Amino acid sequence: MPDFSPANKGHTKDRGFSPWDTMPETIIQTSPLLAEDAAFTATVGAGDPFVHVIRKGEVVRIVDLEGNQAVDTLFYNADNYADRYSAQDTIRHQKNIYLTTGSELISTERHHLLTIVADTCGRHDTLGGACSAESNMVRYAIDKRPMHACRQAFIKGALQWSEQTGRQLDKRDLTANINFFMNVPVTTDGSLTFADGVSGAGKYVELRAEMDVLVVISNCPQLNNPCNAYNPTPVSILIWNAELRIH
């Protein structure tokens, strides 16, 4: 297993991992951090965006409050939005298509963005992408076009962030995302399926920022497949200061 400690971080090409190291598919790990010690908390409604900077050393927890709620998430280098989460590099780095405790999220410029340090769900999707008006029409029916989708929430959050900060972030910056808590099995013929969720009420995933990171979330509003149990619900976001972290 790779070393997940804070001391072993930075640019991945300098890390010296064995080419035979492979991440297990599921590692359940609870967190010692207490909610009352969090420096920041927010509740994100179903279908709503959330955008926030996570500073180096801070820990962010995403909580599935009611269970079976997919949380579509993008990560960027906070100092350079062109350097963002790379599904390909992350999958290749850990030799696993699912994320779990110990997974290291790698950027397009091969920087180590975050590490999953606790996970009570156990498995998260890297392949299913974000729903959109176009994909809803293709997968389900033409009349699904007006339904709210994650791509619209991402765009809304990005534009609001740009207005707030003066730094440009728009639909051109929306690329591969992670689907926390979402169950997208790969079948024996290589197809993807959107299956019933593996999460439950109160389950969470917790990530430590290894550099300053911008997180952009769409709390998925999808009603056409079981990724949200056909009933999208709120999630909670908690952030702990770097000096309080225990991981």
N, C-alpha and C positions, 0 to 999 in steps of 0.2 A: 504493500500500500504506500502511496506517496505520503510525504510529511505535510500535514495540514497546519502546522504551527505558524504563528505570525512571523517568526524569524525567517521562514522559508518562503519568501514572497518576492514579487517584482516581475521582471521580464521572464517569460517562460523559457526562452532559449538558454537562459543561464542556470536553470534549476537542476539539470542533470538527472531527470527521472529515467528509470529503466524503460525501454520500449516494451517490456513485457508487463508493466504495471497496468492493471485493469480495475476500474471501479466496480464494486458490487452493485447490483441493480437496486437494492433497497437496504438502507441502514437507518433504523429508527433510533433517534437520539433526542432526549428531552433537554431543555435549557435550564440552567441555574438562575437566569435573569428573572427578576420580579417585575410585574407590570407596574407596580407603584413606584419603581425607580426609573421608569422611562422618562426621558426628557421631552418626548413628543408623542402624541397619540392622535389618531384621526379615524373616523369611520367613513368608508367609501361606499356609497349606495350602488345598487345594481345598475349597471350601464354607465356609471360615472367615471371620469378620469381622475387621476391623482398624479401630481408631478412634484418632486422634491429632490434636493441634493443630500446625499449621504456622504459625510466626510470620512476621510481615511481613519480607520479604527473604530468607527461607529458600527453598531449592530442594528439591523432593521428586521422586524418580525412581521410577517403577513399572516393574519389569523382568519381561518374559514369559520365564521361565526355560527352558521347554521348547518354547514355540511354540504358537500358536493357542489361547491361554487368554484368555477374556473376563474383564475386571475391572470389575464394576459399582461405580460410585463416586458418592457424594453429597458436596457441599461446602456448608458453612454459614459465615456470619459468626460467628466464635468468640465475639463479645460479644453476639450476638442471633440465636438459632437460627431465629427467624421470618424472618430475611433469609437466603435460601439460593439456591443455584444455580438459575437460570432458563433452561431450554432455549429458551423463546420469545425472551427478550431476547438471549440469546447468538447464536441463529441470525439474528435480525433485525439485530443489531449488525454481524455479519461477512458477512451475506447468503450463508451457506453452511450446509448441514445437517450437514457433516462437520467434525471438528476436526483441526487439524494445527499445525505450528510457526507461531507468531505468533497463534494463536487466543486471544482474550481471553474468559474466563469471567465472565459478568455475573450479578449477583444479582437477586432479585425487587424490591429497592429501588434497582436500577440502580447498584450498586457494582461496581467492578472487583475480583473476588476473586483470580484467578490469571491468569497468562499461560503458554501452552505455549512454552518456550524451546528445547527440543530434542525431536526425534521421529525415531526410526529405523524406525518402522512406517509412518507417513505418513498414516493416516486412521483416525478413531475415530467411533463412532456416538453420535448424540444422540436418536434416535427410538425405538429398540427397547424401551426400558424394562427393568424387572427381572422375571425369572421369579418365579412364585408357584405355590402349590398350585392356586389357582383357574385361572390361565392355562394351567398344564400340563394340567388336565382338559379345558379348552375346546379347546386346540390339538391335543392328542394323544390322551388316553383317560381315562376316569373313573378307571381303576385307577392312574393316575399321581399321584393326590392325596398319598400318603404320601412321595413323593420330596422330598428336601431341595431348597430353592429359595432364590434371593437375598433374597426378602422376609423369610424367616425369619432369614437371616443378618444382614440389616440390623437387624431387631428385636432379635436377641440382642446385637449390638454396641451398639445404642442403650441397651438396658436395663443392660448392664454398665457403660457409660460413666456413666449416671445414678447407679448405685450407687457408683461410684468417686469421682465429683465432686460429687454432690448437686445437679446441675443437670438438670432434666427434659428428656429426649429420648426419645420413644417413637414408636409406629407412626403417630401423627397427624402427625409431622414428616417422614415418608417421602414424598417427592414425586419429581419428574423426576430421573433419574440419567443419568450418562454411562456408556457401555460402551467402555472403553478396549480397543483391539485387536480389537474385534468388527466384523464385516463385515455390514452390513444395507443392501443396495442398495435403492433406490427404483425400482420398475419404471415403464415408460412409462404405465401406467394408474393410477399413484399408490399401488400396493400396496407393502408392505414384505416382503422375503424375508430369511430367515436363511441366509446362504451360508457356504461354506468361509472360514476366516480368512485374512487377508492378513499376519498376523504370523509370526514365526519365532523360534527359540530365541535368547535373548539380546537381542531387540529391546526398546526402552524408550521411554517418554514421560517428559518432565521438565517440571515446572511451577514457576514462581516465584510465591510468595505476595505479592500486592500489598497485603494487609492480613492481620491474624490470622485464620486459617481453620481450621475443624474439618473433617477429612476422615473419611468413613465408607465403608469398602470391604466389599463382599461378593465374595470370589474365587469366581466363578460355578461352581456344581456341576452345571449343566445337562447331561443325558445324552440328551435327546430331539431335539436338532438339532445341526448341525455347528459351532456357535459355539465349542466347546471341542474340536473334532475327536473328539467322543464320548469324550473322555478328560481330564477336568479335572485340572489340575496346579498346583503351587505357583507363587507369584510372589514377588518380592523388593521391599522398600521401602527406599530410602535417602534420608536427609535431610542436607543440608549447611547449616551456619550461614550467616547473612547475610553475615558479614564475609569468608567464603571464596568467595562466588559470583564467577563470572567473567562471566556473562551480563550 
